[in-house]
Amino acid sequence: MTHPPLDYSAAGVDYNKIDPLKLLAQRSASATGANLAAHGVAEVAGSRGESAYVMEIDGRFIASITECLGTKALVADAVRAISGRTHYDTIAQDTIAMAVNDLITVGATPLSVHAYWAAGGSDWFADEERMHDLVEGWRKACDVCKVSWGGGETPALAGVVEAGRIDLAASSVGIVPSRERLTLGEKMGNGDAIVLLASSGIHANGVSLARKLVERLPDGYASLLPDGRTYGESLLDPTTLYVPVTEALFAAGIVPHYIANITGHGWRKLMRHAGEFTYRIHTLPDVPPVLRFMQEHAGIDDHEAYGSLNMGAGFALYVAKEQAEEVARIARGLGVAAWVAGRVEAGAKSVVIEPLGVTYAADELHVRA
Amino acid sequence: MTHPPLDYSAAGVDYNKIDPLKLLAQRSASATGANLAAHGVAEVAGSRGESAYVMEIDGRFIASITECLGTKALVADAVRAISGRTHYDTIAQDTIAMAVNDLITVGATPLSVHAYWAAGGSDWFADEERMHDLVEGWRKACDVCKVSWGGGETPALAGVVEAGRIDLAASSVGIVPSRERLTLGEKMGNGDAIVLLASSGIHANGVSLARKLVERLPDGYASLLPDGRTYGESLLDPTTLYVPVTEALFAAGIVPHYIANITGHGWRKLMRHAGEFTYRIHTLPDVPPVLRFMQEHAGIDDHEAYGSLNMGAGFALYVAKEQAEEVARIARGLGVAAWVAGRVEAGAKSVVIEPLGVTYAADELHVRA
């Protein structure tokens, strides 16, 4: 390996530039919560800084969110030339997953999704095959999550969005039927189990790195992985929709103490909870071939790989120890591999991945004001 | 005038290319409404095709929407060089207005707003002046509408969004406290009055045309209007937020029979209601200087101008005839000029602007499947 390791800064994403805006925006946003009193509505203060916003309306809780796909559609555009497929059916699922997988972390049942498809020009919508794939994939993902596709926006934004490209996002509204169903972390405690749910691949996190890596590969997206599939098509495996799992848990009377969607910052997200806990991992999920391939060819160590990619764990459920095996069994019954992978301990905020000898300290994750 | 008239097709927006996708998406979306039954929730079928989506949850109604600003930020970027101001405070208000002014058309009280700020790169967020303006404008608009800024997404999307640009959108969730408060048009009838509320200028509709026009103006955005202001700064007058007006109407016990937000398609939107009515306008609002200037310099006639721009009317309330003057008085009391401008008549679907001799037939507006 003669290349220097690739990291996020090299891949064009600089969190140092984004974070000051995020903090300023979070503080200003927080100040507006008082506006709800005029309507007899209250915000659930504990949802500020979590992955979805929750308001209490007459004893019920409405959760909402807007999430972006990111740059994964650029991969689909490039791979289409190799595969002959548009891949926008799976891109649609990715986009919806970004929204609903975050929404369910507060304990919500997603009800509706809005589409945001902003193209670089009207021409984008004239490609019938791609258009049908996008619509059909969107509809199917809604059906899997049992949500209603409530509407959307399909602007043509020449001069804002690059010609031939599309900026995809989704917003979602859900309901939490009672205060007891909120999973904002109040019940998290020493001895809780960490159940990790399998990812299907890269999901939509680490895509800038994945694209940057192509420049180093002689065969680019057509590079073959050990399992015989191409790098490009493997990257485009659609993000797992975790809604059926959380719905099945609620139906079984199991309410997790906390939930984390493992996206940006990879396994550092395991310490997303605001409290002071050590997250000790003793069992590693299988690593999808595409992520192992990325780690090897980018030349990054485990600390960097697990700190930025999902490395096989797409979703984390923090549950009472005695419910852990049942939680994993329910997920597996729905076709989602699951591992009782670790435990929550009172102690300095950190993530300790024992089998790898990797630790992330509290100051390696900044997600709240 | 040696130039041919500018129209939307010349300005790069081709609705013929967008509409087939919209129809396909609308039909697929409609099919997903049945998913709500699993949650004991029902969609309000009459909201399909309207400007916001409404679900009934235990006798209350939750409305939601996602809306895009469009390309108006490109005007701000260009005018900054002339004015020395970023104008992103007013751009923020425009973006929120796109969402809440649509949300209130179904009778909703907006509760929360999510921000979607997708930049062409991390650098966008490093411009502190612009960043503060955007955040501060967003917060102020939330305060005017008494909504909570619930969160948002600030991705850096190099390769999707143009370098140095930002794709701005907003989603909003609101509540309609009872079925009687829904303004989906069931009560619209012969003899109802049309009350038009003043726009503040171009709002965010017709911006592609406004930008195209700059190429014809020797002084570009610095061109002076008859009122002595520049074309560029006039274009950036922020979109009126109509939330205080609808809230005041509800507080006074007035529920409009129907509401239309006048955006794309200009006054053709006056026949947005699904029924068979003629909308006869007898009184014209004052035309903002910037729109009169655009009409003159683009060389377009009244049929084209009123059919694509708001021409001084940003919002239309269809109310019982005997409530019309009171509705206008309430709006004026909040600083929004208002006119009892026309009436609804049983008859062939069309908009008739009598003072101009302009008529739009039903086939000149396609907004629903």
Interface residues (C-beta under 8 A of the other chain):
Chain A: G12 V13 D14 Y15 K17 I18 P20 L21 K22 L24 A25 S28 A29 A31 T32 G33 N35 L36 A38 H39 V41 E43 A52 Y53 M55 I57 D58 R60 I62 S64 I65 T66 E67 C68 G70 T71 A73 L74 T109 L111 S112 H114 A115 Y116 A118 G121 S122 D123 F125 A126 M131 H132 V135 E136 W138 R139 C142 D143 C145 K146 V147 S148 W149 G150 G151 G152 E153 T154 P155 A156 L157 A158 G159 V160 V161 E162 R165 I166 D167 A169 S171 V173 I175 S208 R211
Chain B: G12 V13 D14 Y15 K17 I18 P20 L21 K22 L24 A25 S28 A29 A31 T32 G33 N35 L36 A38 H39 V41 E43 A52 Y53 M55 I57 D58 R60 I62 S64 I65 T66 E67 C68 G70 T71 A73 L74 T109 L111 S112 H114 A115 Y116 A118 G121 S122 D123 F125 A126 M131 H132 V135 E136 W138 R139 C142 D143 C145 K146 V147 S148 W149 G150 G151 G152 E153 T154 P155 A156 L157 A158 G159 V160 V161 E162 R165 I166 D167 A169 S171 V173 I175 S208 R211
